[in-house]
Amino acid sequence: MIILPHVLPVVLGMLVAALALAAWRLFMGPSVPDRVLALDTLYINALALLVAWGVWRDSTLYFEVALLIGLLGFVGTVVVATRLLRGRIV
């Protein structure tokens, strides 16, 4: 018995819930470090959601988009950390 088609909708639902909770923390966070951490969590959850969706749809396009989101998320984290530590980006 193949269990993957039964598990993937549950995984996708949990990842959407994680995205919603991270977005809530991003907008309602009490401090700037909380919001930065929520932004990191948001893009990591989006990346996991795209990979799970790509497995479910059996398409490689979603993996390429997940790679792009991972790269942009890393660069965004570095920019925000530089801004918080030094007060300027460049």
NUMIFI-413248 format. One line per field, with one value per residue (C-alpha): x negated, y, z negated; residue in three letters. Coordinates in pm, 1 decimal. Example, Ala and Ser with C-alpha at 12.3 -4.5 7.8 and 13.67 -1.06 7.14 Angstrom:
2
x: (-1230.0;-1367.0);
y: (-450.0;-106.0);
z: (-780.0;-714.0);
resn: (ALA;SER);
//
This chain:
90
x: (0.0;-136.9;-90.6;-230.0;97.5;270.2;-1.1;-81.6;252.2;200.9;-155.9;-39.5;228.9;-21.0;-262.9;12.7;96.1;-273.6;-281.7;22.1;-128.2;-461.4;-278.9;-83.0;-408.9;-559.7;-279.2;-209.2;-561.4;-649.9;-1007.3;-1221.5;-1419.6;-1089.5;-980.6;-1312.3;-1287.4;-926.9;-1039.1;-1305.0;-1050.7;-806.4;-1039.8;-1158.5;-798.6;-721.7;-1019.7;-899.7;-548.1;-676.8;-885.4;-590.5;-363.5;-621.3;-631.6;-251.7;-220.0;-527.4;-680.6;-1036.7;-933.9;-843.1;-1190.1;-1350.7;-1120.6;-1205.6;-1575.7;-1513.0;-1314.8;-1593.7;-1853.3;-1644.9;-1557.2;-1922.4;-2016.8;-1722.6;-1830.0;-2184.5;-2056.0;-1823.7;-2095.0;-2342.4;-2084.7;-2014.4;-2380.8;-2538.6;-2248.6;-2311.5;-2292.7;-2609.4);
y: (0.0;339.9;589.7;902.7;1015.3;998.9;1177.0;1464.4;1650.8;1641.1;1769.0;2048.3;2150.0;2161.3;2369.0;2615.6;2642.8;2701.9;2973.3;3140.9;3135.7;3273.5;3550.7;3634.3;3660.2;3874.4;4129.5;4112.2;4050.4;4255.1;4328.0;4351.5;4029.4;3840.9;3976.1;3885.5;3532.4;3511.2;3620.8;3348.9;3092.2;3215.9;3164.3;2826.0;2710.9;2839.4;2645.5;2326.1;2382.6;2414.9;2100.2;1902.0;2040.7;1942.8;1587.5;1570.5;1708.4;1514.6;1825.3;1957.4;2319.1;2362.0;2251.4;2521.0;2785.2;2656.0;2697.9;3057.2;3130.9;2979.5;3199.5;3516.9;3432.1;3392.0;3721.7;3892.0;3759.3;3885.5;4229.8;4258.3;4139.4;4389.8;4665.8;4577.5;4544.9;4835.2;5068.3;5067.8;4805.0;4872.6);
z: (0.0;100.1;-181.6;-10.9;155.5;-182.0;-379.9;-142.5;-184.8;-562.1;-523.9;-292.1;-541.2;-826.3;-620.3;-533.0;-904.6;-981.4;-713.6;-865.4;-1215.8;-1093.1;-902.7;-1217.6;-1414.6;-1138.3;-1158.9;-1533.9;-1666.4;-1971.7;-1863.7;-1552.5;-1618.7;-1650.7;-1314.4;-1149.8;-1286.1;-1164.3;-817.9;-812.0;-925.8;-663.7;-372.2;-501.6;-535.8;-186.0;-58.9;-229.1;-96.5;258.7;229.1;88.9;361.5;624.1;489.2;491.3;846.4;968.7;1126.5;1112.9;1172.3;806.1;697.4;911.6;764.5;415.4;494.6;600.9;284.3;72.8;238.6;205.6;-154.1;-246.1;-82.5;-253.5;-592.0;-540.4;-437.9;-738.0;-979.3;-833.5;-867.4;-1229.7;-1330.0;-1143.3;-1077.9;-703.8;-430.7;-230.2);
resn: (MET;ILE;ILE;LEU;PRO;HIS;VAL;LEU;PRO;VAL;VAL;LEU;GLY;MET;LEU;VAL;ALA;ALA;LEU;ALA;LEU;ALA;ALA;TRP;ARG;LEU;PHE;MET;GLY;PRO;SER;VAL;PRO;ASP;ARG;VAL;LEU;ALA;LEU;ASP;THR;LEU;TYR;ILE;ASN;ALA;LEU;ALA;LEU;LEU;VAL;ALA;TRP;GLY;VAL;TRP;ARG;ASP;SER;THR;LEU;TYR;PHE;GLU;VAL;ALA;LEU;LEU;ILE;GLY;LEU;LEU;GLY;PHE;VAL;GLY;THR;VAL;VAL;VAL;ALA;THR;ARG;LEU;LEU;ARG;GLY;ARG;ILE;VAL);
//
